[in-house]
């Protein structure tokens, strides 16, 4: 592969050349804000149509493909990524500003996810079947035999996350789930890391070719104009959408999906503040551990995680104690670059809104630039704020304000009843976390859990929301605004269910057009 990633996309195995166009763009180095090597072309309507039509042709073959072959494709992609690890990680670090260990950890997660879903594909864990036997002797009305199974839906449009360029992007969770059930994939690369997407896209295209899959099994489109994404979702060959990103963009694509002549599901993971509650007993028992765990979770990926602890609800005394400890630790940490200019602008807007609120206290003052500063334009220090949730302050609207990046708000309450009242204000979150003390907080835990179950997709006890296992019980979703459909998960075994649909056969002998493995 070439380090200079210049591309007009990959359409059904064919690399598209870049021609001169005012819509061409370059990736930006997060550390410096300067352009990186390579030019990327905005996908044209003709290329989108070509990719979608090719995917539809590929689906006619893939939906009947033996499970072993689907697993082999995913395993081959994993091997290909390992072979190109150095170049992929190098480009990823440049485009995101993530620390080397952060990129290496995500690379391992992405490859492990590919291999896990290769196994799930071979075992067809998604194809759960039920049979209701016939009863021709039933009085009144004979009962027919009913057989229910699931089948793949068709080509899937995938939009990767800006903050997970390896594990939730070109070869990320949506792509592996779609491939595992027999659906072709068209990825619209993220404009924040198009070079990383291109390198991984080439790995996938080579795997598709080497395993003799139809060329339309995979395509990669570049672009940063909203219309490009809308055109992809609107194409009649697309059967489902997997999206991770902002609420505004996700809802825009969902409207396109719903307004089509034949509407399709749009599985979108959007925004989340991930409230954490800490009882007085827990803070008194292990305050140092809670403080260090909070700081580590807040700073993981420089706060650019969808599961970042954006709010911590405590009594006033505990909030003061945590704020003092955390502010001291954060003050000693160097600023890190945010992913791109848009994230940096959003961070500045979010922190400004907090600081303009009269009831908000600034615990970590914004550092003043110096004449000798060598920091790039996207570098930001972690910010910590404190808000008193009482009748004299306007606080409820701040609970739903997600600011992407290393910022969190401590919500100080008069007592535990006030803490529960704050928790009852949330409508949807990927996670909710409780730190309490065994033998002391059972009554509060029971009341808190009853509230958290109404709005959270994953509930953590005496831990932190960042970092997530991928397994049969994993759920990464939640009521809006965490996701558009709180019944679905974008991570874990159950993510396969998004790209299949049930079908019932009545009075057929066996399962028609059955898969060779059954």
Buried (B, 14 or more C-beta within 10 A) or exposed (E): BEEEBBBBBBBBBEBBEBEEEEBBBBBBBBBBBEEBBBBBBBBBEEBBBBBBBBBBBBBEBBBEBBBEBBBBBBBBBBBBBBEBBEBBBBBBBBBBBBBEEBBBBBBBBBBEBBBBBBEBBBEBBBBEEEEEEBEEEEEEEEEEBBBBBBBBBBBBBBBBBBBBBBBBBBBBBBBBBBBBBBBBBBBBBBBBBBBBBBBBBBBBBBBBEEBEBBBBBBBBBBBBEEEBBBBBBBBEBBBBBBBBBBBEBBBBBBEBBEEEEEEBBBBBBBBBBBBBBBBBBBBEBBBEEBBBBBBEBBBBBBBBBBBBBBBBBBBBEBBBBBBEBBBEBBBEEEBBBBBBBBBBEBBBEBBEBBBEBEBBBBBBEEEEEEEEEEBBBBBBBBBBBBBBBEEEBEBEEBBBBBBBBBBBBBBBBBEBEBBBBBBEBBEBBBBBBBBBBEEBBEEBBEBBBEBBEEBBBBBBEBEBBBEBEBEEEBBBBBBBBBBBBBEBBBBBBBBBBBBBBEEEBEEEEEBEEEBEEE
